[in-house]
Amino acid sequence: MRTTLTLEDDVAGQLTRLQRQQRRPMKDIINEALRRGLRELAAPAKARPRFTTQPLEVGECLVGSIDNVADVLAAAEDEHFR
């Protein structure tokens, strides 16, 4: 099949370097790159290891309720204005 592709500069540069290194026709380089890329795109996603975090005991809450931001800030700054 014959078609026209518009390549971005970085892709065209990589293809040209590969063509010079391997001394193969550009058509062969592009077809091989597309075959590899299409195989990778069609393959199921690789399972990534599950990320977990370890809990840390920080003790009991030093403020009665953290719903009132002013009280929490006052306790954090050691102010006794209430």
C-alpha positions in Angstrom: 0.0 0.0 0.0 1.3 3.4 -0.8 0.5 6.4 1.5 1.8 9.7 2.5 2.8 10.3 6.2 3.6 13.6 7.8 6.3 13.0 10.4 7.3 15.3 13.2 10.9 16.5 13.1 12.1 14.4 16.0 10.6 11.2 14.6 12.0 11.9 11.1 15.5 12.5 12.7 15.4 9.2 14.6 14.3 7.4 11.4 17.1 9.0 9.4 19.7 8.1 12.0 18.5 4.4 12.1 18.5 4.3 8.3 22.2 5.5 8.2 23.3 3.2 11.1 21.6 0.1 9.6 22.1 0.9 5.9 18.5 -0.2 5.1 15.8 1.5 3.1 13.6 4.0 4.9 10.5 1.9 4.0 11.9 -1.1 5.9 12.8 1.0 9.0 9.3 2.5 9.1 7.5 -0.8 8.6 9.5 -2.5 11.4 8.9 0.4 13.8 5.2 0.4 13.0 5.0 -3.4 13.5 6.8 -3.2 16.9 4.7 -0.3 18.0 1.4 -1.9 16.9 2.3 -5.1 18.7 3.0 -3.2 21.9 -0.2 -1.1 21.6 -2.3 -4.3 21.0 -0.7 -6.2 24.0 -2.6 -6.1 27.3 -1.2 -3.6 29.8 1.5 -4.9 32.0 0.5 -5.4 35.6 2.2 -2.9 37.9 3.1 -3.8 41.5 0.6 -2.7 44.0 1.6 0.4 45.9 0.9 0.4 49.6 1.7 2.7 52.5 2.4 1.7 56.0 0.2 3.3 58.8 1.9 5.4 61.4 0.5 5.7 64.9 0.6 9.4 65.8 -1.3 9.3 69.1 -4.5 10.9 70.1 -5.8 14.2 68.8 -4.5 17.1 70.9 -7.5 19.3 70.0 -11.1 18.4 70.8 -12.4 18.8 67.3 -10.6 19.6 64.1 -13.8 20.9 62.6 -13.1 24.5 63.9 -10.0 25.7 62.0 -9.6 28.7 64.4 -9.3 26.3 67.4 -6.8 24.1 65.6 -4.6 27.0 64.6 -4.8 28.4 68.1 -3.7 25.1 69.6 -0.9 24.8 67.0 0.4 28.3 67.8 -0.2 27.8 71.5 -2.6 30.7 71.8 -5.1 30.8 74.5 -7.5 33.5 73.3 -10.8 31.5 73.5 
